Amino acid sequence: MDLGEIYNRNVNKQTISMSSGGIPVSRERDPNLVKLESDVFSRINDEITPPREEQPKVESGTVNHVSLEQAMKELANSIEPIDDKS
């Protein structure tokens, strides 16, 4: 869960409504405060998010599909005997 998800779940961004004398009053949020909120949020997110390092591209080699028997033979041939004194 990143900061954006936490923020969106916990901050109520609806208009503020008050009732005065039985008539509901709706006030809009100040655009400067909305911009400030957005700027602060993006700077905090930039500071806590680690920079992504580009991974070097690894050349993909060819894959040879072999049967189980062939794989077992290659494995057996690659293991050196324990009693080999060379």
DSSP file (Angstrom, degrees, kcal/mol; ACC not computed):
  #  RESIDUE AA STRUCTURE BP1 BP2  ACC     N-H-->O    O-->H-N    N-H-->O    O-->H-N    TCO  KAPPA ALPHA  PHI   PSI    X-CA   Y-CA   Z-CA
    1    1 A M              0   0    0      0, 0.0     2,-0.1     0, 0.0     0, 0.0   0.000 360.0 360.0 360.0 125.2    0.0    0.0    0.0
    2    2 A D     >  -     0   0    0      1,-0.1     4,-1.8    47,-0.0     3,-0.4  -0.416 360.0 -95.9 -97.6 176.7    1.5    3.3   -1.0
    3    3 A L  H  > S+     0   0    0      1,-0.2     4,-2.7     2,-0.2     5,-0.2   0.835 119.8  59.0 -61.3 -35.8    1.0    6.8    0.3
    4    4 A G  H  > S+     0   0    0      2,-0.2     4,-2.6     1,-0.2    -1,-0.2   0.906 106.1  47.1 -62.1 -43.0   -1.6    7.6   -2.3
    5    5 A E  H  > S+     0   0    0     -3,-0.4     4,-1.7     2,-0.2    -1,-0.2   0.915 113.5  48.2 -65.7 -42.4   -3.9    4.8   -1.3
    6    6 A I  H  X S+     0   0    0     -4,-1.8     4,-1.8     2,-0.2    -2,-0.2   0.930 113.2  48.3 -62.2 -45.0   -3.6    5.7    2.4
    7    7 A Y  H  X S+     0   0    0     -4,-2.7     4,-2.2     1,-0.2    -2,-0.2   0.923 110.2  50.3 -62.6 -46.4   -4.3    9.3    1.7
    8    8 A N  H  < S+     0   0    0     -4,-2.6    -1,-0.2     1,-0.2    -2,-0.2   0.822 113.1  47.0 -65.0 -30.3   -7.3    8.6   -0.5
    9    9 A R  H  < S+     0   0    0     -4,-1.7    -1,-0.2    -5,-0.2    -2,-0.2   0.828 120.1  36.6 -77.7 -31.6   -8.8    6.4    2.2
   10   10 A N  H  < S+     0   0    0     -4,-1.8     2,-0.6    -5,-0.2    -2,-0.2   0.644 101.1  74.7-101.4 -15.8   -8.2    8.7    5.1
   11   11 A V     <  -     0   0    0     -4,-2.2     2,-0.6    -5,-0.2    -1,-0.1  -0.879  69.0-143.7-106.3 123.6   -8.8   12.2    3.8
   12   12 A N        -     0   0    0     -2,-0.6    -3,-0.1     1,-0.1    -4,-0.0  -0.739  17.3-178.3 -84.1 119.3  -12.4   13.3    3.1
   13   13 A K        +     0   0    0     -2,-0.6     2,-0.1    -5,-0.1    -1,-0.1   0.061  39.1 120.0-108.5  24.1  -12.4   15.5    0.0
   14   14 A Q  S    S-     0   0    0      1,-0.1    -2,-0.0    14,-0.0     2,-0.0  -0.456  73.9 -88.9 -84.8 161.9  -16.1   16.3    0.0
   15   15 A T        -     0   0    0     -2,-0.1     2,-0.5     1,-0.1    13,-0.2  -0.366  44.4-110.6 -67.4 149.9  -17.4   19.9    0.2
   16   16 A I  E     -A   27   0A   0     11,-1.2    11,-2.8    -3,-0.1     2,-0.4  -0.704  37.2-168.2 -83.0 125.5  -18.0   21.2    3.6
   17   17 A S  E     +A   26   0A   0     -2,-0.5     2,-0.3     9,-0.2     9,-0.2  -0.953   8.7 177.8-120.0 137.7  -21.7   21.6    4.3
   18   18 A M  E     -A   25   0A   0      7,-2.9     7,-4.7    -2,-0.4     2,-0.5  -0.956  22.9-133.9-131.1 149.9  -23.2   23.4    7.3
   19   19 A S  E     -A   24   0A   0     -2,-0.3     2,-0.5     5,-0.3    -2,-0.0  -0.921  21.7-179.1-109.3 131.7  -26.8   24.0    8.2
   20   20 A S  E >  S-A   23   0A   0      3,-2.1     3,-1.3    -2,-0.5    -2,-0.0  -0.944  73.6 -16.1-131.3 109.7  -27.8   27.5    9.2
   21   21 A G  T 3  S-     0   0    0     -2,-0.5    -1,-0.1     1,-0.3    -2,-0.0   0.811 125.7 -56.1  68.1  29.4  -31.3   28.1   10.1
   22   22 A G  T 3  S+     0   0    0      1,-0.2    -1,-0.3     0, 0.0    -3,-0.0   0.323 116.2 109.1  87.0 -10.0  -32.5   24.9    8.5
   23   23 A I  E <  S-A   20   0A   0     -3,-1.3    -3,-2.1     2,-0.0    -1,-0.2  -0.893  70.6-127.7-102.5 119.0  -31.0   25.8    5.1
   24   24 A P  E     -A   19   0A   0      0, 0.0     2,-0.5     0, 0.0    -5,-0.3  -0.433  21.8-156.1 -67.5 135.9  -28.0   23.7    4.2
   25   25 A V  E     -A   18   0A   0     -7,-4.7    -7,-2.9    -2,-0.1     2,-0.5  -0.940   3.6-160.8-113.9 132.3  -25.0   25.8    3.2
   26   26 A S  E     -A   17   0A   0     -2,-0.5     2,-0.4    -9,-0.2    -9,-0.2  -0.956   5.1-167.6-116.3 128.2  -22.3   24.3    1.0
   27   27 A R  E     -A   16   0A   0    -11,-2.8   -11,-1.2    -2,-0.5     2,-0.2  -0.934  15.2-134.8-115.3 138.1  -18.8   25.8    0.9
   28   28 A E        -     0   0    0     -2,-0.4     2,-0.2   -13,-0.2   -14,-0.0  -0.541  30.0-103.2 -83.9 154.1  -16.2   25.0   -1.7
   29   29 A R        -     0   0    0     -2,-0.2    -1,-0.1   -16,-0.1   -14,-0.0  -0.508  42.6 -97.6 -75.8 146.8  -12.6   24.4   -0.7
   30   30 A D     >  -     0   0    0     -2,-0.2     4,-2.1     1,-0.2     3,-0.4  -0.477  26.3-139.9 -65.0 125.8  -10.1   27.1   -1.4
   31   31 A P  H  > S+     0   0    0      0, 0.0     4,-2.3     0, 0.0     5,-0.2   0.831 102.3  56.3 -59.0 -32.4   -8.3   26.4   -4.6
   32   32 A N  H  > S+     0   0    0      2,-0.2     4,-2.6     1,-0.2     5,-0.2   0.898 108.3  46.9 -66.2 -39.4   -5.0   27.6   -3.1
   33   33 A L  H  > S+     0   0    0     -3,-0.4     4,-2.8     2,-0.2    -1,-0.2   0.877 110.8  52.1 -69.6 -36.3   -5.3   25.1   -0.3
   34   34 A V  H  X S+     0   0    0     -4,-2.1     4,-2.2     2,-0.2    -2,-0.2   0.924 112.3  45.8 -63.4 -43.4   -6.2   22.3   -2.7
   35   35 A K  H  X S+     0   0    0     -4,-2.3     4,-2.7     2,-0.2    -2,-0.2   0.914 113.5  49.3 -65.3 -43.4   -3.0   23.2   -4.8
   36   36 A L  H  X S+     0   0    0     -4,-2.6     4,-2.8     2,-0.2     5,-0.3   0.920 110.6  50.6 -61.6 -44.0   -0.9   23.3   -1.6
   37   37 A E  H  X S+     0   0    0     -4,-2.8     4,-2.4     1,-0.2    -1,-0.2   0.918 112.1  47.4 -58.7 -44.7   -2.3   20.0   -0.4
   38   38 A S  H  X S+     0   0    0     -4,-2.2     4,-2.4     2,-0.2    -2,-0.2   0.912 112.9  48.4 -64.3 -43.7   -1.5   18.5   -3.8
   39   39 A D  H  X S+     0   0    0     -4,-2.7     4,-2.2     2,-0.2    -2,-0.2   0.919 113.2  46.8 -63.9 -44.7    2.1   19.9   -3.8
   40   40 A V  H  X S+     0   0    0     -4,-2.8     4,-2.6     1,-0.2     5,-0.2   0.926 112.3  50.9 -64.2 -44.2    2.8   18.8   -0.3
   41   41 A F  H  X S+     0   0    0     -4,-2.4     4,-2.5    -5,-0.3    -2,-0.2   0.925 111.2  47.3 -59.4 -45.6    1.5   15.3   -1.0
   42   42 A S  H  X S+     0   0    0     -4,-2.4     4,-2.2     1,-0.2    -1,-0.2   0.876 112.3  49.4 -68.0 -35.9    3.6   14.9   -4.2
   43   43 A R  H  X S+     0   0    0     -4,-2.2     4,-2.0     2,-0.2    -1,-0.2   0.914 112.1  48.0 -68.3 -41.2    6.8   16.1   -2.5
   44   44 A I  H  X S+     0   0    0     -4,-2.6     4,-2.2     1,-0.2     5,-0.2   0.929 112.4  49.5 -62.6 -44.2    6.2   13.7    0.5
   45   45 A N  H  X S+     0   0    0     -4,-2.5     4,-1.5    -5,-0.2    -1,-0.2   0.888 110.1  50.9 -63.3 -38.6    5.6   10.9   -2.0
   46   46 A D  H  < S+     0   0    0     -4,-2.2    -1,-0.2     1,-0.2    -2,-0.2   0.870 111.4  48.8 -64.7 -36.7    8.8   11.8   -3.9
   47   47 A E  H  < S+     0   0    0     -4,-2.0    -2,-0.2     1,-0.2    -1,-0.2   0.873 116.1  40.0 -73.2 -37.0   10.8   11.8   -0.7
   48   48 A I  H  < S+     0   0    0     -4,-2.2    -1,-0.2    -5,-0.1    -2,-0.2   0.658  97.1  86.4 -90.4 -14.2    9.6    8.4    0.6
   49   49 A T  S  < S-     0   0    0     -4,-1.5     3,-0.1    -5,-0.2   -47,-0.0  -0.761  80.9-129.4 -86.9 120.8    9.5    6.6   -2.7
   50   50 A P        -     0   0    0      0, 0.0     2,-0.1     0, 0.0    -2,-0.1  -0.408  31.0-101.7 -67.5 144.6   12.9    5.1   -3.4
   51   51 A P        -     0   0    0      0, 0.0     2,-0.5     0, 0.0    -5,-0.0  -0.392  35.5-117.6 -66.5 142.2   14.3    5.9   -6.9
   52   52 A R        -     0   0    0     -2,-0.1     2,-0.4    -3,-0.1    -3,-0.0  -0.693  24.0-145.4 -84.3 125.5   13.9    3.1   -9.4
   53   53 A E        -     0   0    0     -2,-0.5     2,-0.4     1,-0.0    -1,-0.0  -0.737  19.9-117.8 -90.0 136.1   17.2    1.9  -10.7
   54   54 A E        -     0   0    0     -2,-0.4    -1,-0.0     1,-0.1     3,-0.0  -0.591  26.7-133.9 -74.6 128.0   17.2    0.7  -14.3
   55   55 A Q        -     0   0    0     -2,-0.4     2,-0.1     1,-0.1    -1,-0.1  -0.637  23.9-111.4 -80.8 134.1   18.1   -2.9  -14.5
   56   56 A P        -     0   0    0      0, 0.0     2,-0.3     0, 0.0    -1,-0.1  -0.406  38.4-105.6 -64.5 141.8   20.7   -3.8  -17.1
   57   57 A K        -     0   0    0     -2,-0.1     2,-0.5     1,-0.0    -3,-0.0  -0.519  30.9-147.1 -72.5 130.1   19.1   -5.7  -20.0
   58   58 A V        -     0   0    0     -2,-0.3     2,-0.3    -3,-0.1    -1,-0.0  -0.848  17.9-122.1 -98.8 127.7   20.1   -9.4  -19.9
   59   59 A E        -     0   0    0     -2,-0.5     2,-0.5     1,-0.1    -1,-0.0  -0.506  25.9-128.2 -70.0 130.6   20.5  -11.0  -23.2
   60   60 A S        -     0   0    0     -2,-0.3     2,-0.1     1,-0.0    -1,-0.1  -0.683  23.6-150.8 -84.0 126.9   18.1  -13.9  -23.4
   61   61 A G        -     0   0    0     -2,-0.5     2,-0.3     1,-0.1    -1,-0.0  -0.291  29.2 -84.4 -85.7 175.9   19.9  -17.1  -24.4
   62   62 A T        -     0   0    0     -2,-0.1     2,-0.6     1,-0.0    -1,-0.1  -0.601  37.4-141.1 -83.1 145.2   18.4  -19.9  -26.3
   63   63 A V        -     0   0    0     -2,-0.3     2,-0.6    -3,-0.1    -1,-0.0  -0.923   9.2-156.4-108.9 123.6   16.5  -22.5  -24.3
   64   64 A N        -     0   0    0     -2,-0.6     2,-0.5     2,-0.0    -2,-0.0  -0.886  10.0-144.8-100.9 122.5   16.9  -26.1  -25.4
   65   65 A H        +     0   0    0     -2,-0.6     2,-0.3     0, 0.0    -2,-0.0  -0.730  25.3 177.7 -86.7 130.2   14.1  -28.4  -24.4
   66   66 A V        -     0   0    0     -2,-0.5     2,-0.1     1,-0.0    -2,-0.0  -0.886  29.5-104.1-129.7 161.4   15.2  -31.9  -23.5
   67   67 A S     >  -     0   0    0     -2,-0.3     4,-2.3     1,-0.1     5,-0.2  -0.314  36.1-106.8 -78.0 167.5   13.6  -35.0  -22.2
   68   68 A L  H  > S+     0   0    0      1,-0.2     4,-2.4     2,-0.2     5,-0.2   0.902 120.5  52.5 -61.5 -41.6   13.8  -36.1  -18.7
   69   69 A E  H  > S+     0   0    0      1,-0.2     4,-2.2     2,-0.2    -1,-0.2   0.924 109.7  48.0 -62.3 -44.1   16.2  -38.9  -19.6
   70   70 A Q  H  > S+     0   0    0      1,-0.2     4,-2.4     2,-0.2    -1,-0.2   0.899 111.2  51.0 -64.0 -40.4   18.5  -36.6  -21.5
   71   71 A A  H  X S+     0   0    0     -4,-2.3     4,-2.2     1,-0.2    -1,-0.2   0.900 110.0  49.6 -63.7 -40.8   18.6  -34.2  -18.6
   72   72 A M  H  X S+     0   0    0     -4,-2.4     4,-2.5     2,-0.2    -1,-0.2   0.887 110.5  50.3 -65.6 -38.5   19.4  -37.0  -16.2
   73   73 A K  H  X S+     0   0    0     -4,-2.2     4,-2.3     2,-0.2    -2,-0.2   0.925 111.4  47.9 -64.9 -43.9   22.2  -38.2  -18.4
   74   74 A E  H  X S+     0   0    0     -4,-2.4     4,-1.3     1,-0.2    -2,-0.2   0.890 113.0  48.8 -64.3 -38.2   23.7  -34.7  -18.7
   75   75 A L  H  X S+     0   0    0     -4,-2.2     4,-0.9     2,-0.2    -2,-0.2   0.915 111.2  49.1 -66.5 -42.9   23.5  -34.3  -14.9
   76   76 A A  H  < S+     0   0    0     -4,-2.5     3,-0.4     1,-0.2    -2,-0.2   0.875 111.4  49.9 -64.7 -37.1   25.1  -37.6  -14.3
   77   77 A N  H  < S+     0   0    0     -4,-2.3    -1,-0.2     1,-0.2    -2,-0.2   0.769 107.5  54.5 -73.0 -24.8   27.9  -36.8  -16.7
   78   78 A S  H  < S+     0   0    0     -4,-1.3     2,-0.5    -3,-0.2    -1,-0.2   0.671  89.8  87.9 -84.7 -15.3   28.6  -33.4  -15.0
   79   79 A I  S  < S-     0   0    0     -4,-0.9     3,-0.0    -3,-0.4    -4,-0.0  -0.712  73.5-139.6 -86.7 128.0   29.1  -34.8  -11.6
   80   80 A E        -     0   0    0     -2,-0.5    -2,-0.1     1,-0.1    -3,-0.0  -0.650  27.2-104.0 -84.5 142.4   32.6  -35.9  -10.8
   81   81 A P    >   -     0   0    0      0, 0.0     3,-1.1     0, 0.0    -1,-0.1  -0.330  21.6-130.8 -63.2 147.6   33.1  -39.1   -8.9
   82   82 A I  T 3  S+     0   0    0      1,-0.2    -2,-0.0     3,-0.0     0, 0.0   0.857 105.7  52.8 -68.2 -36.4   34.0  -38.7   -5.2
   83   83 A D  T 3  S+     0   0    0      2,-0.0     2,-0.5     0, 0.0    -1,-0.2   0.319  77.5 124.1 -85.7  10.4   36.9  -41.1   -5.3
   84   84 A D    <   -     0   0    0     -3,-1.1    -4,-0.0     1,-0.1     0, 0.0  -0.602  40.1-172.2 -72.0 121.0   38.5  -39.3   -8.3
   85   85 A K              0   0    0     -2,-0.5    -1,-0.1     1,-0.2    -3,-0.0   0.153 360.0 360.0-100.9  17.5   42.0  -38.3   -7.3
   86   86 A S              0   0    0      0, 0.0    -1,-0.2     0, 0.0    -2,-0.0   0.491 360.0 360.0 -84.6 360.0   42.9  -36.2  -10.3
